[in-house]
Amino acid sequence: MDMDGERIGWDECYRIRGAVFEVYREMGPGFLEAVYQECLEREFVRQDIPFVAQPALRLVYKTEVLRQKFIPDFICFGSVVVELKALGNTTGEHKAQVLNYLRATGMRVGLLANFGCHPKATAERIVL
């Protein structure tokens, strides 16, 4: 359970993780992030996981909308930010990126999926 006692996005993340692991099982490591992005889109469709790929989301500074936008890899179920990587390891900076996306959207749950590690992909659930 999360620190606040809720299971926010737990079932949704479980399903998203399943799709991530299926893509990794099929493709393995070594491809660019864009390849995994496209494969995951197809897997989300196969598994009936609702998603929006690379939505351009607005940022606000003190009530003013900025020209800059941020583009997460996916938003699934309308409430889970999914960020993809294809790296040997993820770092605190990558986790901070997901946390910033959550703060900017007001969403509470993110998933940091990494296809670059061996012997299996990772998918870290991050709660704001």
N, C-alpha and C positions, 0 to 999 in steps of 0.2 A: 504494500500500500504506500501511497504517497504520504509525505509528512503531515498533510492536512487530513489524512484518513480517507481520502477519496481515491477512486480508481479511474481518474480522469484519462480518457483516451486509451485505456488498457487494451480493450478488445480491438479497437481500430489499429493500434500499433502491432498487435499480435498478427493481424491479417496482413499488414504492410510488410512486416518482417518475413512472413511466409513468402510473399512475392519476391522480396529481395533475395532470399536464400534460393528460390527456384531459379531466378535469373543467374545467380552465381553458379549453381549446380550445372546449368546448361552451358554457360559461357566460360566459366573459370576466370582466373585473374589475368591481367595484362592488357586489357583494352583501355581506351580513353574513356573518360567519364561520359562523353556524348553517346557512346555505344551503349553503355549501361542505361542511360536516360531513355533511349529509344526502346530498348528491350523491356525496361520496367513499365513504360507506357503500355506496351502490348500485353504484358503480364497483368497489369491492373485491369485491363479490359477483359482478359480471360477469366480473372477471378472476381469480376464484378465489384471492383473497388472504385468508388467515385473519386475522380481526381481532376485537377487543373494543372497542366504542365506549364512551367515557367511564367506564372502570372506576374505582370509588372505592378507592384504595389507601391502606393504613395507613402512618403515619409512626411511627418509633420514636425515642425520646430516651433514651439510656443504658439500654437494655433495657426501657424502659417504653413501651407503646403509647399514642400520643396520641389524644385525641378528634378532633383535626383530621385530615382526609384530604386527599389531593390527587387531582385528577381530570385526567389527561392526555386529550387528544382521542381517541387510539387507542393500543392496543398491537397491533401486527401480528406475525404469525408467532410470537407468544409471547415475542418478544425485542427488538422495535424499538418504542421510544416515538415516537409521531408527534404533534407539536404544530402546530396550525393557527393562522394569523393571516390577517387581511384588512386589511393596512396598507400605506401607501405604501412604507415601509421597515421592516425589522426592525432591532433594536438589540442591543447586547451584553446588555441585560437579558433579552431574549427567548431568546438563546442560553444565558444563565445559568439560566433557567427549565428548559430542556431538560436541562442538566447536573445541576441539582438533582433532577429526576425520575429521571435515571439513577442518581445516588448513592442515592436513596431506595429504588429497586427492585433495585439490584445489577445492572441491565442495563448493557450496554456501548455500545449504539448508539441514537442518536436521529435524528430527521429533523424539521427546522423548515421547514414548508411555508408559503409566503406567497402568497395569492391576490390581494392588493391592489395589486401592482405591474403596471406596463405597460411593455413589450408582452407579457411572459410571466410566468407564475408562477415562483417560485423554490422550491427544495427543498434545503436545506443539510444534509448528513450531518454528524453530530456524534458523536465517539467519546470515551468516558471512558477 
